[in-house]
């Protein structure tokens, strides 16, 4: 889970805008609700097939401004836990 990529990988491949989370990222508002909306296909798959979801990889770069990476990861973990994902 690396959405939005412009936030999670900012500064990895050169310079660009410094995005904060939650906030506007490439003209779109990103917050916990938007993250959950992005994960909606996974939620629907879990419900439709009664399967357990394993989250193998997710992160954000550590230098995101103003503790943004912490807030992003905290929101993702809360979503994962709410749906009983590993």
N, C-alpha and C positions, 0 to 999 in steps of 0.2 A: 504494500500500500504506500504509494508515493504521490498521491494526489493532494493538492495541485503540485505538479512537478516544478513549476517555476518557484514555488516556496521551498519545497523539500531539497532541491538541488541548487539553490541560488549560490552563485559564486564558485561552483565546482568547475565549470568549463568557461571561465572568463568572468568578466565583470558585467554587471547589469543592475537593475533596481534592487534595493534592499526591501524585501517584503516582510511585513509583520503578520502574525496570526494571533487572533482573528483579525481580518481586515480585507481590504480590496487587493486581490491578486490577479493581475492581468485583466482588470476591469470587471471582475466578478467577486461578489462578497463570499468569503469563506469563513465559516464558523462550524461549531459542532453539528448544527442542523444540516449544513451543506455537506459535511463529511458523511453523515449518515445517509443523506440522499444519494451520494456517490456510491455508497455501499449497498444501496437498495437491491440491485440485482442479486447480490450474495444473500441478502436477507430473504428474498423471494425464493431463491434456489433452496435454501435451508428449509423453509416452510413447505415447499412443494414436494421435496424428496425426503424429508425427515432425517437429514444427514447432519453430522457434526462438522463444524467448520474449524479448520486449523489455519491460523495466521502465521505464515512462515517468515514473512519479512515485512517490516515497516520501519520508517525512520524519518528524520529530518536532520539537516546539517546543524552542527552545534553552534555555529556562529550567527544563527538567525537573530535579528535584533530584538532587544527587550524581552528576553526569556520566551520568545515565540516558540522555539522548539519544544520547550517544556510544556507550554499550554497545548500545542498541537498534539504531542504524544499523550498527554493526560486525557484529552478529549477522545483520541482514538482508543486508548485503553478502556475508558468508560463505555464506549460503544461496544467494544469487543466483549467486555464483561456483561453488559446488559443483554447480549444475545447468547451468552454462554459459549463464546468461542475460545479456543486455545491458541 
